[in-house]
Amino acid sequence: MNYSKAGCEDTCGNVTIPYPFGIGAKCSINEWFVVDCNSSTPYLPALNHLEVLAVNLENQTVTLYVPTIYDCQNQLLNRSHISSIILGSSPFLISKSQKKFVVEGCANAFISDDKGSVVAGCSNSCRNDTVSEGNNCYGIKCCTATLPHHLKSYSMNLTGLGGEGACGSAFLVDENSYVEGSFLGQSIASDNCSVPLSLLWMLTDSDDLHQSSCCDPGGDRISSPVDLGNGTSVDSRICYKYRNYEGNPYLPFGCNGT
């Protein structure tokens, strides 16, 4: 079964790239959804060439590897580190669904939205005589918080608590990936670690909607409001995939009976 436009590849390495995403400019619905396939690894050039882990048509998400903030300080006290992802005018949002803001180690951290308002934060108790259990947080050397609503952009600020060998990290991550520890063997306590984060992708432009056939020329589109907080929202169009059908509803006649 083909999930891409006619004449286009629908896989890069082990990752399926379904339309409206596409490998190459002529295979996606617009420039935001273009995927580069380099050495069998997919990247999203519109978002700083972040690596693509998965595209989910039903949940309308794209999962990417995003960097963490990490600091291990020997002498400095209260040194702040900032990391951000700015989605701007893109059709992507940081979805609040199944997300965890995690702070590990000896550090305090908070996450802000594109207006500079703090939406989540964590402050750890740091003791040397405590034990950790997998990726579970109990408030000592580890703290988690949830997002109140979808975010257009975010900024993370990490401040170490100081002391000899005091280390801390902060990251926004898909909850299931964090619980399962599925970071491809990467250590969170490093400067080059990335974790899985799913973004909600939207089709809002009328030209884009005309290019998404929703199974057939008479296919249904559902308007789904997305809460951005402060009483604001944006409508996204979703192709409705009929029951007992499989395939890609965003392609002409892309739904096949089962």
Backbone as CSV, one residue per row, in Angstrom:
resi,resn,N_x,N_y,N_z,CA_x,CA_y,CA_z,C_x,C_y,C_z
1,MET,0.847,-1.198,0.000,0.000,0.000,0.000,0.880,1.245,0.000
2,ASN,0.581,2.174,-0.901,1.380,3.386,-1.032,0.745,4.516,-0.237
3,TYR,1.563,5.193,0.587,1.061,6.290,1.410,1.466,7.657,0.874
4,SER,2.220,7.694,-0.226,2.704,8.956,-0.774,1.996,9.278,-2.076
5,LYS,2.255,10.478,-2.603,1.728,10.851,-3.913,2.327,9.942,-4.986
6,ALA,1.653,9.839,-6.090,2.129,9.006,-7.197,3.512,9.461,-7.640
7,GLY,4.432,8.509,-7.799,5.786,8.816,-8.232,6.717,9.231,-7.125
8,CYS,6.248,9.213,-5.876,7.067,9.628,-4.729,7.347,8.436,-3.812
9,GLU,8.493,8.472,-3.148,8.834,7.451,-2.165,8.034,7.682,-0.893
10,ASP,7.603,6.599,-0.248,6.844,6.765,0.983,7.584,6.253,2.211
11,THR,8.840,5.893,2.063,9.652,5.490,3.218,11.048,6.087,3.119
12,CYS,11.620,6.377,4.281,13.020,6.789,4.382,13.616,5.954,5.508
13,GLY,14.488,5.018,5.154,14.964,4.074,6.148,13.795,3.232,6.642
14,ASN,13.578,3.224,7.945,12.472,2.463,8.529,11.255,3.322,8.851
15,VAL,11.255,4.585,8.393,10.177,5.515,8.731,9.257,5.714,7.529
16,THR,7.956,5.512,7.725,6.972,5.785,6.685,6.678,7.283,6.641
17,ILE,6.723,7.855,5.442,6.472,9.288,5.259,5.197,9.441,4.428
18,PRO,4.038,9.543,5.068,2.782,9.645,4.336,2.450,11.089,3.939
19,TYR,1.756,11.241,2.809,1.206,12.543,2.434,0.198,12.970,3.511
20,PRO,0.177,14.259,3.936,0.677,15.465,3.274,2.175,15.728,3.395
21,PHE,2.918,14.922,4.177,4.374,15.008,4.155,4.868,14.342,2.878
22,GLY,6.076,14.656,2.480,6.612,14.041,1.284,8.111,14.207,1.199
23,ILE,8.775,13.205,0.623,10.233,13.248,0.457,10.545,14.026,-0.815
24,GLY,10.935,15.290,-0.647,11.170,16.171,-1.787,10.039,17.169,-1.936
25,ALA,10.358,18.332,-2.530,9.415,19.454,-2.600,8.148,19.139,-3.377
26,LYS,8.239,18.308,-4.413,7.071,18.024,-5.246,6.186,16.925,-4.670
27,CYS,6.575,16.377,-3.552,5.843,15.241,-2.983,5.052,15.600,-1.727
28,SER,5.204,16.826,-1.222,4.495,17.243,-0.014,3.398,18.246,-0.371
29,ILE,2.517,18.522,0.583,1.408,19.434,0.322,1.871,20.880,0.260
30,ASN,2.925,21.235,1.004,3.561,22.553,0.908,4.966,22.451,1.494
31,GLU,5.674,23.577,1.515,7.093,23.546,1.899,7.309,23.153,3.355
32,TRP,6.301,23.355,4.225,6.456,22.998,5.632,6.539,21.489,5.836
33,PHE,5.958,20.732,4.910,5.853,19.286,5.068,6.910,18.525,4.258
34,VAL,7.878,19.253,3.689,8.948,18.604,2.935,9.870,17.846,3.885
35,VAL,10.217,16.620,3.513,11.137,15.785,4.291,12.373,15.497,3.448
36,ASP,13.549,15.714,4.025,14.810,15.320,3.398,15.192,13.933,3.900
37,CYS,15.615,13.065,2.987,16.047,11.718,3.359,17.544,11.615,3.098
38,ASN,18.331,11.686,4.162,19.787,11.641,4.058,20.312,10.396,4.769
39,SER,21.010,9.545,4.020,21.573,8.315,4.583,20.513,7.500,5.314
40,SER,19.345,7.375,4.687,18.214,6.596,5.205,17.659,7.148,6.514
41,THR,17.903,8.433,6.792,17.355,9.098,7.974,16.560,10.323,7.531
42,PRO,15.270,10.438,7.929,14.446,11.584,7.509,14.631,12.795,8.423
43,TYR,14.644,13.970,7.807,14.759,15.228,8.539,13.708,16.199,8.021
44,LEU,13.309,17.137,8.898,12.345,18.167,8.529,13.088,19.493,8.395
45,PRO,13.457,19.900,7.158,14.259,21.110,6.982,13.563,22.379,7.464
46,ALA,12.233,22.415,7.434,11.510,23.612,7.869,11.664,23.862,9.367
47,LEU,12.023,22.822,10.127,12.210,22.950,11.576,13.638,22.581,11.950
48,ASN,14.573,23.336,11.405,15.996,23.196,11.744,16.529,21.785,11.530
49,HIS,15.994,21.087,10.531,16.454,19.746,10.174,16.408,18.781,11.355
50,LEU,15.345,18.880,12.164,15.164,17.914,13.236,14.823,16.550,12.643
51,GLU,15.342,15.494,13.260,15.117,14.141,12.757,13.676,13.703,12.988
52,VAL,13.080,13.099,11.956,11.705,12.602,12.028,11.714,11.144,12.477
53,LEU,10.954,10.832,13.524,10.845,9.470,14.022,9.583,8.773,13.535
54,ALA,8.504,9.540,13.350,7.238,8.935,12.922,6.264,10.024,12.503
55,VAL,5.342,9.655,11.594,4.218,10.506,11.221,2.946,9.696,11.456
56,ASN,2.026,10.251,12.220,0.783,9.566,12.541,-0.378,10.333,11.919
57,LEU,-1.063,9.714,10.945,-2.173,10.379,10.262,-3.414,10.463,11.147
58,GLU,-3.664,9.431,11.932,-4.873,9.405,12.755,-4.811,10.442,13.865
59,ASN,-3.669,10.542,14.531,-3.507,11.521,15.611,-3.064,12.878,15.096
60,GLN,-2.730,12.962,13.815,-2.281,14.192,13.163,-1.027,14.750,13.855
61,THR,-0.019,13.856,14.050,1.210,14.263,14.712,2.431,13.837,13.906
62,VAL,3.524,14.572,14.111,4.832,14.178,13.615,5.767,14.157,14.820
63,THR,6.468,13.049,15.016,7.363,12.891,16.160,8.792,13.161,15.736
64,LEU,9.462,14.058,16.459,10.814,14.498,16.135,11.731,14.279,17.332
65,TYR,13.025,14.237,17.056,14.021,14.278,18.126,14.348,15.742,18.414
66,VAL,14.164,16.176,19.672,14.462,17.554,20.060,15.498,17.538,21.182
67,PRO,16.341,18.567,21.259,17.425,18.561,22.254,16.948,18.842,23.668
68,THR,17.686,18.313,24.631,17.464,18.603,26.046,18.400,19.732,26.474
69,ILE,18.180,20.259,27.687,19.157,21.157,28.317,19.866,20.355,29.402
70,TYR,21.174,20.499,29.449,21.945,19.756,30.452,23.069,20.624,30.988
71,ASP,23.312,20.515,32.291,24.444,21.228,32.886,25.010,20.407,34.041
72,CYS,26.311,20.269,34.060,26.997,19.606,35.161,28.070,20.572,35.635
73,GLN,27.840,21.160,36.792,28.717,22.227,37.249,29.545,21.803,38.452
74,ASN,30.769,22.224,38.432,31.686,21.906,39.527,31.887,23.076,40.479
75,GLN,31.834,24.287,39.946,32.128,25.444,40.783,31.052,26.521,40.692
76,LEU,30.454,26.694,39.501,29.503,27.784,39.323,28.185,27.484,40.025
77,LEU,27.548,28.512,40.552,26.277,28.387,41.246,25.208,29.193,40.508
78,ASN,24.011,28.599,40.365,22.878,29.289,39.741,23.195,29.781,38.331
79,ARG,23.851,28.957,37.557,24.099,29.286,36.156,22.897,28.836,35.335
80,SER,22.307,29.750,34.526,21.093,29.454,33.779,21.412,29.013,32.356
81,HIS,20.618,28.086,31.843,20.721,27.629,30.468,19.344,27.732,29.828
82,ILE,19.287,28.165,28.578,18.023,28.360,27.894,18.037,27.603,26.575
83,SER,16.940,26.922,26.264,16.765,26.251,24.989,15.344,26.517,24.518
84,SER,15.151,26.671,23.206,13.818,27.001,22.725,13.537,26.353,21.379
85,ILE,12.257,26.168,21.097,11.776,25.783,19.782,10.702,26.782,19.394
86,ILE,10.903,27.470,18.267,9.982,28.506,17.806,9.327,28.021,16.516
87,LEU,8.024,27.801,16.576,7.307,27.288,15.416,6.710,28.406,14.564
88,GLY,6.613,29.620,15.123,6.238,30.800,14.361,4.987,30.616,13.522
89,SER,5.123,30.886,12.205,3.984,30.815,11.293,3.789,29.422,10.709
90,SER,4.523,28.450,11.221,4.419,27.093,10.703,3.068,26.476,11.076
91,PRO,2.671,25.396,10.396,1.412,24.708,10.734,1.586,23.664,11.826
92,PHE,2.581,23.848,12.704,2.857,22.888,13.774,2.613,23.512,15.142
93,LEU,2.187,22.681,16.081,1.989,23.084,17.459,2.572,22.020,18.384
94,ILE,3.044,22.455,19.567,3.414,21.487,20.582,2.122,21.072,21.269
95,SER,1.712,19.833,21.056,0.458,19.352,21.606,0.590,19.098,23.098
96,LYS,-0.465,19.451,23.849,-0.448,19.198,25.295,-0.693,17.725,25.612
97,SER,-1.219,16.987,24.652,-1.604,15.602,24.897,-0.387,14.713,25.128
98,GLN,-0.408,13.970,26.229,0.614,12.968,26.543,2.030,13.555,26.557
99,LYS,2.181,14.778,27.083,3.492,15.412,27.193,3.889,15.554,28.653
100,LYS,5.182,15.423,28.894,5.722,15.654,30.224,6.885,16.634,30.133
101,PHE,6.849,17.655,30.994,8.019,18.503,31.197,8.775,17.882,32.359
102,VAL,10.011,17.493,32.103,10.777,16.723,33.081,12.045,17.482,33.471
103,VAL,12.308,17.535,34.761,13.574,18.079,35.272,14.220,16.983,36.119
104,GLU,15.441,16.617,35.784,16.156,15.581,36.509,17.431,16.155,37.121
105,GLY,17.832,15.594,38.267,19.086,16.005,38.898,18.915,17.208,39.798
106,CYS,20.027,17.906,40.043,20.057,19.044,40.962,19.820,20.334,40.193
107,ALA,18.553,20.651,39.927,18.250,21.829,39.122,16.799,22.255,39.307
108,ASN,16.553,23.519,39.007,15.205,24.064,38.888,15.014,24.472,37.438
109,ALA,13.785,24.378,36.924,13.551,24.753,35.537,12.098,25.143,35.333
110,PHE,11.859,25.952,34.311,10.499,26.295,33.925,10.425,26.386,32.414
111,ILE,9.198,26.288,31.893,8.961,26.364,30.465,7.982,27.501,30.203
112,SER,8.306,28.341,29.206,7.502,29.517,28.879,6.937,29.395,27.475
113,ASP,5.816,30.102,27.228,5.238,30.122,25.893,5.821,31.267,25.077
114,ASP,5.290,31.484,23.856,5.851,32.490,22.963,5.606,33.916,23.453
115,LYS,4.736,34.092,24.442,4.484,35.421,25.007,5.321,35.662,26.261
116,GLY,6.120,34.677,26.654,6.967,34.821,27.829,6.297,34.415,29.123
117,SER,5.070,33.905,29.043,4.362,33.468,30.250,4.803,32.064,30.635
118,VAL,5.082,31.870,31.919,5.482,30.559,32.409,4.257,29.646,32.453
119,VAL,4.350,28.475,31.804,3.219,27.545,31.747,3.454,26.286,32.570
120,ALA,4.689,26.000,32.923,4.983,24.824,33.753,6.362,24.991,34.371
121,GLY,6.567,24.384,35.531,7.867,24.471,36.174,8.081,23.338,37.162
122,CYS,9.337,23.111,37.507,9.702,22.064,38.457,10.880,22.533,39.302
123,SER,10.840,22.188,40.585,11.948,22.484,41.498,12.264,21.213,42.265
124,ASN,13.481,20.725,42.124,13.852,19.435,42.700,14.463,19.554,44.092
125,SER,14.157,18.570,44.915,14.904,18.348,46.143,16.080,17.449,45.790
126,CYS,17.276,17.809,46.229,18.470,17.105,45.766,19.235,16.533,46.950
127,ARG,19.202,15.208,47.079,19.903,14.528,48.167,20.736,13.390,47.578
128,ASN,21.869,13.151,48.192,22.771,12.108,47.695,22.385,10.706,48.154
129,ASP,21.513,10.607,49.165,21.202,9.292,49.718,19.878,8.734,49.195
130,THR,19.421,9.237,48.049,18.176,8.762,47.470,18.461,7.817,46.322
131,VAL,17.457,7.022,45.990,17.592,6.097,44.866,16.530,6.431,43.830
132,SER,16.836,6.134,42.569,15.874,6.361,41.498,15.386,5.026,40.976
133,GLU,14.188,5.029,40.422,13.592,3.812,39.893,13.190,4.039,38.443
134,GLY,14.064,3.623,37.516,13.777,3.791,36.089,13.544,5.245,35.747
135,ASN,12.460,5.509,34.997,12.121,6.866,34.626,10.903,7.361,35.401
136,ASN,10.749,6.885,36.644,9.667,7.356,37.500,10.159,8.511,38.355
137,CYS,9.284,9.513,38.525,9.654,10.693,39.306,8.885,10.717,40.612
138,TYR,9.619,10.955,41.719,8.989,11.046,43.022,9.300,12.383,43.706
139,GLY,9.775,13.355,42.964,10.006,14.680,43.521,11.374,14.884,44.129
140,ILE,12.193,13.840,44.202,13.556,13.969,44.708,14.509,13.643,43.570
141,LYS,15.261,14.627,43.151,16.141,14.536,41.988,15.382,14.321,40.684
142,CYS,14.066,14.422,40.725,13.272,14.280,39.512,11.883,14.874,39.744
143,CYS,11.406,15.632,38.752,10.127,16.301,38.871,9.478,16.369,37.488
144,THR,8.152,16.214,37.432,7.451,16.321,36.155,6.275,17.286,36.273
145,ALA,5.897,17.866,35.138,4.734,18.754,35.068,4.084,18.571,33.701
146,THR,2.799,18.903,33.607,2.071,18.782,32.349,1.790,20.155,31.761
147,LEU,1.511,20.197,30.466,1.196,21.453,29.787,-0.294,21.769,29.925
148,PRO,-0.646,23.029,30.162,-2.058,23.388,30.312,-2.801,23.482,28.981
149,HIS,-2.076,23.743,27.901,-2.700,23.870,26.584,-1.638,23.700,25.508
150,HIS,-2.063,23.701,24.253,-1.117,23.600,23.147,-0.240,24.851,23.096
151,LEU,0.990,24.678,22.603,1.929,25.799,22.522,2.379,26.017,21.081
152,LYS,2.491,27.281,20.700,3.032,27.602,19.386,4.555,27.584,19.416
153,SER,5.111,27.918,20.533,6.557,27.885,20.738,6.804,27.694,22.230
154,TYR,8.030,27.299,22.561,8.355,27.216,23.984,9.821,27.521,24.204
155,SER,10.109,27.933,25.436,11.477,28.193,25.863,11.668,27.542,27.223
156,MET,12.756,26.787,27.379,13.072,26.148,28.657,14.242,26.868,29.310
157,ASN,14.135,27.116,30.596,15.192,27.767,31.359,15.585,26.856,32.510
158,LEU,16.856,26.462,32.536,17.373,25.550,33.559,18.402,26.272,34.413
159,THR,18.246,26.171,35.731,19.217,26.745,36.669,19.713,25.650,37.597
160,GLY,21.024,25.378,37.553,21.601,24.367,38.428,21.618,24.829,39.870
161,LEU,21.548,23.873,40.798,21.557,24.209,42.211,22.956,24.387,42.770
162,GLY,23.969,24.054,41.949,25.339,24.259,42.387,25.849,23.132,43.255
163,GLY,27.125,23.246,43.615,27.748,22.220,44.440,28.645,21.326,43.607
164,GLU,29.542,20.648,44.257,30.500,19.790,43.580,29.792,18.658,42.842
165,GLY,29.977,18.600,41.542,29.408,17.535,40.729,27.902,17.590,40.569
166,ALA,27.275,18.727,40.897,25.824,18.841,40.780,25.425,18.943,39.314
167,CYS,24.584,18.022,38.861,24.169,17.987,37.457,22.652,18.059,37.358
168,GLY,22.167,18.625,36.275,20.728,18.700,36.065,20.394,18.760,34.592
169,SER,19.191,18.317,34.239,18.730,18.380,32.846,17.244,18.679,32.832
170,ALA,16.764,19.226,31.704,15.345,19.531,31.537,14.961,19.259,30.094
171,PHE,13.738,18.760,29.904,13.294,18.460,28.542,11.786,18.272,28.517
172,LEU,11.196,18.529,27.356,9.796,18.234,27.079,9.780,16.987,26.222
173,VAL,8.969,15.987,26.615,9.083,14.675,25.988,7.712,14.003,25.935
174,ASP,7.512,13.125,24.952,6.316,12.294,24.921,6.316,11.374,26.138
175,GLU,5.202,11.329,26.839,5.135,10.607,28.116,5.455,9.131,27.967
176,ASN,4.894,8.475,26.962,5.135,7.038,26.800,6.604,6.745,26.546
177,SER,7.254,7.587,25.745,8.673,7.388,25.462,9.507,7.556,26.721
178,TYR,9.105,8.489,27.576,9.866,8.714,28.804,9.709,7.542,29.766
179,VAL,8.491,7.071,29.929,8.236,5.952,30.836,8.969,4.697,30.361
180,GLU,8.963,4.490,29.034,9.625,3.309,28.487,11.130,3.487,28.354
181,GLY,11.605,4.738,28.466,13.028,5.009,28.336,13.550,4.750,26.941
182,SER,12.703,4.967,25.930,13.070,4.626,24.548,13.782,5.777,23.854
183,PHE,15.000,6.046,24.305,15.792,7.122,23.716,16.985,6.572,22.939
184,LEU,16.834,5.385,22.399,17.883,4.751,21.609,19.193,4.657,22.383
185,GLY,19.105,4.422,23.687,20.307,4.233,24.490,21.024,5.524,24.840
186,GLN,20.428,6.676,24.511,21.084,7.936,24.826,20.987,8.219,26.324
187,SER,21.987,8.857,26.856,21.958,9.277,28.250,21.422,10.697,28.328
188,ILE,20.429,10.912,29.203,19.897,12.262,29.394,20.996,13.179,29.933
189,ALA,21.901,12.617,30.717,22.970,13.408,31.313,24.121,13.579,30.327
190,SER,23.858,14.333,29.277,24.895,14.630,28.295,24.510,15.882,27.535
191,ASP,25.497,16.489,26.872,25.246,17.727,26.137,24.596,17.484,24.782
192,ASN,24.614,16.257,24.290,24.138,15.988,22.940,22.930,15.056,22.918
193,CYS,22.149,15.058,23.966,21.003,14.156,24.022,19.772,14.796,23.389
194,SER,18.971,13.975,22.710,17.689,14.398,22.168,16.638,13.398,22.612
195,VAL,15.391,13.864,22.735,14.293,13.011,23.178,13.121,13.155,22.206
196,PRO,12.235,12.152,22.138,11.099,12.218,21.212,10.041,13.218,21.674
197,LEU,9.603,14.069,20.743,8.537,15.023,21.015,7.614,15.070,19.806
198,SER,6.312,14.895,20.030,5.337,14.909,18.937,4.704,16.282,18.790
199,LEU,4.657,16.766,17.558,4.001,18.030,17.229,2.698,17.746,16.507
200,LEU,1.701,18.546,16.805,0.439,18.481,16.086,0.587,19.258,14.781
201,TRP,0.272,18.636,13.651,0.315,19.362,12.384,-1.103,19.672,11.918
202,MET,-1.248,20.830,11.269,-2.573,21.318,10.902,-2.630,21.691,9.432
203,LEU,-3.814,21.547,8.867,-4.100,22.039,7.524,-5.159,23.126,7.675
204,THR,-4.763,24.371,7.464,-5.689,25.487,7.647,-5.855,26.324,6.391
205,ASP,-4.873,26.295,5.502,-4.926,27.091,4.279,-5.883,26.449,3.269
206,SER,-6.702,27.276,2.609,-7.697,26.739,1.679,-7.045,26.009,0.509
207,ASP,-5.886,26.477,0.048,-5.193,25.797,-1.044,-4.765,24.402,-0.624
208,ASP,-4.306,24.266,0.621,-3.914,22.956,1.129,-5.110,22.019,1.207
209,LEU,-6.246,22.564,1.624,-7.432,21.724,1.772,-7.893,21.173,0.433
210,HIS,-7.735,21.960,-0.633,-8.132,21.482,-1.957,-7.218,20.359,-2.436
211,GLN,-5.993,20.314,-1.902,-5.053,19.271,-2.314,-5.197,17.996,-1.493
212,SER,-5.998,18.024,-0.436,-6.224,16.831,0.369,-7.603,16.283,0.019
213,SER,-7.628,15.147,-0.649,-8.867,14.647,-1.235,-9.790,13.964,-0.242
214,CYS,-9.273,13.583,0.911,-10.077,12.907,1.923,-10.764,11.664,1.352
215,CYS,-9.959,10.733,0.899,-10.385,9.435,0.374,-10.931,9.508,-1.047
216,ASP,-11.743,10.485,-1.346,-12.295,10.622,-2.691,-12.758,12.065,-2.866
217,PRO,-13.116,12.472,-4.093,-13.510,13.875,-4.317,-14.656,14.345,-3.432
218,GLY,-15.452,13.416,-2.907,-16.549,13.814,-2.038,-16.288,13.517,-0.580
219,GLY,-15.015,13.301,-0.226,-14.662,12.915,1.134,-14.964,13.991,2.158
220,ASP,-15.143,13.576,3.403,-15.506,14.491,4.482,-14.270,15.075,5.155
221,ARG,-14.378,16.345,5.549,-13.346,17.008,6.342,-13.969,17.459,7.643
222,ILE,-13.283,17.224,8.716,-13.775,17.613,10.038,-12.985,18.817,10.515
223,SER,-13.676,19.817,11.038,-13.024,20.966,11.629,-12.777,20.699,13.099
224,SER,-11.518,20.768,13.507,-11.151,20.465,14.887,-10.511,21.693,15.537
225,PRO,-11.177,22.342,16.511,-10.581,23.505,17.177,-9.430,23.091,18.087
226,VAL,-8.349,23.858,18.042,-7.166,23.581,18.851,-6.973,24.720,19.848
227,ASP,-7.007,24.422,21.138,-6.915,25.408,22.206,-5.474,25.906,22.360
228,LEU,-5.294,27.233,22.211,-3.970,27.832,22.370,-3.837,28.577,23.694
229,GLY,-4.843,28.492,24.538,-4.797,29.187,25.819,-5.276,30.613,25.694
230,ASN,-5.565,31.261,26.829,-6.022,32.653,26.869,-7.248,32.881,26.002
231,GLY,-8.093,31.850,25.877,-9.323,32.001,25.127,-9.169,31.994,23.621
232,THR,-7.981,31.676,23.113,-7.762,31.662,21.661,-7.660,30.222,21.159
233,SER,-8.047,30.027,19.905,-7.968,28.708,19.289,-7.813,28.874,17.784
234,VAL,-7.448,27.781,17.124,-7.322,27.769,15.675,-7.993,26.506,15.166
235,ASP,-8.666,26.623,14.010,-9.346,25.467,13.429,-8.423,24.732,12.476
236,SER,-8.353,23.430,12.653,-7.582,22.577,11.763,-8.530,21.602,11.082
237,ARG,-8.283,21.339,9.790,-9.120,20.410,9.045,-8.496,19.016,9.069
238,ILE,-9.298,18.027,9.350,-8.844,16.652,9.407,-9.656,15.830,8.422
239,CYS,-8.985,15.012,7.627,-9.697,14.087,6.755,-10.257,12.946,7.592
240,TYR,-11.519,12.694,7.415,-12.180,11.620,8.152,-11.975,10.303,7.422
241,LYS,-11.345,9.329,8.090,-11.127,8.021,7.487,-12.289,7.105,7.864
242,TYR,-12.996,6.671,6.845,-14.204,5.902,7.087,-13.912,4.593,7.804
243,ARG,-14.863,4.169,8.643,-14.733,2.924,9.390,-14.569,1.740,8.426
244,ASN,-13.745,0.780,8.838,-13.458,-0.422,8.051,-12.649,-0.126,6.795
245,TYR,-11.995,1.024,6.761,-11.112,1.347,5.644,-9.719,1.603,6.194
246,GLU,-8.723,1.342,5.354,-7.355,1.634,5.739,-6.681,2.373,4.595
247,GLY,-5.516,2.937,4.881,-4.801,3.679,3.851,-4.552,5.108,4.278
248,ASN,-4.366,5.989,3.295,-4.082,7.395,3.553,-5.241,8.246,3.048
249,PRO,-6.076,8.771,3.944,-7.247,9.522,3.512,-6.919,10.859,2.853
250,TYR,-5.676,11.304,2.945,-5.298,12.585,2.354,-4.942,12.454,0.872
251,LEU,-4.920,11.234,0.345,-4.634,10.992,-1.061,-5.929,10.749,-1.833
252,PRO,-5.954,11.080,-3.138,-7.124,10.744,-3.950,-7.368,9.242,-3.917
253,PHE,-8.556,8.849,-3.532,-8.925,7.450,-3.427,-7.898,6.670,-2.585
254,GLY,-7.467,7.305,-1.495,-6.430,6.701,-0.662,-6.936,5.732,0.378
255,CYS,-8.262,5.576,0.514,-8.809,4.651,1.489,-9.236,3.368,0.794
256,ASN,-8.709,2.263,1.244,-9.035,0.970,0.684,-9.856,0.151,1.662
257,GLY,-10.854,-0.556,1.148,-11.707,-1.359,2.000,-10.955,-2.538,2.571
258,THR,-11.346,-2.947,3.764,-10.728,-4.099,4.413,-11.713,-5.250,4.493
